[in-house]
Every structure is written in C-alpha cells, then in structure tokens.
Amino acid sequence: MVSALAETGTLVVICASVIAALIQLRHIRAGNQLQALLSLERDFRAAPMQSALRYVQDDLPKKLEDPAYRRELETIGFIDPSTHPEMVACNWLNEMGTLVKRGLVSEDTFMDLFARLIAHCWRQIAPAVAIMRRSRGEAQYHDFEYLAQRAAAWIERNPQGMSPRDFVRVPIPDRWQEQDGHLAADLGVAAAISPQIAQD
C-alpha cells in the first residue's frame, strides 16, 4: 500500500510538472509572439517601408503604364528598389506571409493590425507581380498572395474590425462631412477614402 501511494504521489508530481511546463511554454510562446510583432511594427514604421507604401499607393499605377518600367519587372535578375520601390513592400509582405503561413506569428493578431493594409497593397501591387510572373513563374511572391487571401477572408469575417463582445461603439460626429461633400461635388470629384497606408 505504501508503495502504491508513493507511485500515485510520483504520478501526481509528474502530472503537475507537465502542466507547469505547458503553461511555461505557452507564456514563452506568447512572449516570443509579442517580440516578433513588435519587431514587425518597427520594420513597418521604418522610413524605407513607409516611403515604399506611399509609392505603391500614389505612383505605381501610373508607372505601370510605361512599357520600359514593365520590361524592367519582367526581365529576370535583380530589380533595383531605388527605381522600383514596390519591391521593398513586396519583399516585406512576402516575408510576413511566410511567417503567418508557418505559424511563427499569430494570424489573428497580425490581421488585426495589418489586414486592410495587406488587402490594399495586394490590389495595388498584383499587376506588377503578374508581370514578374511572366518570366519567374507562379511562385513569385506567392506568400504575399497567400497573406492577401487570408487578409481578405479576415476582413470578410470582421468587416468592422475585431472587438470584444461587450464593446459598444459610440458614434463619432463628423463635423466636416457635409462641407467636404459639397467641396467634392463642386470640384467634380468623388470624395476619396484613405486606405490608411500609414495607419497613424
């Protein structure tokens, strides 16, 4: 009986150790995820990345109208990011796609921060990726494409963003909506909605 009780005690101690180890691993993983997300946030806010995102939004669609510009994208070899800043955004977003795909970064947390940005960037950059794939194949920036598809699915599930269940939105008065609407009508252009590239 004493031997059986000792074995039971040992089993309880082992089970408790396993549970404590699992909890500790969970905390370590959460800490690693936090560090990874903070690092991604720093990279995102760095001047070269912000400059590339502005270029993607403001200049890339016009640049793609130029056959010489398209030829540079199609030609196999190094694409100079000083003349093609969209490469900075492409490379970063492709890396993010790899991290999310491999589970090294929590998809839900990442999408909560970046889903709309990713979806917008893919819409802007996809024509350039299509040109690069003429000579490089479908694998070119496939993790960026994967990330964009996951972002679109996340936005569809969370069209108003992800909020706690008990969160109640309070309407925010838009003091200039009517005035800006009249101004846009007077100028003969539709009011534009910012894609929140800088997310500031």
Secondary structure, 3 states (H helix, E strand, C coil): CHHHHHHHHHHHHHHHHHHHHHHHHHHHHHHHHHHHHHHHHHHHHCHHHHHHHHHHHHCHHHHCCCHHHHHHHHCCCCCCCCCCCHHHHHHHHHHHHHHHHCCCCCHHHHHHHHHHHHHHHHHHHHHHHHHHHHHHCCCCCHHHHHHHHHHHHHHHHCCCCCCCCCCCCCCCCCCCHHHHHHHHHHHCCCCCCCCCCCCC
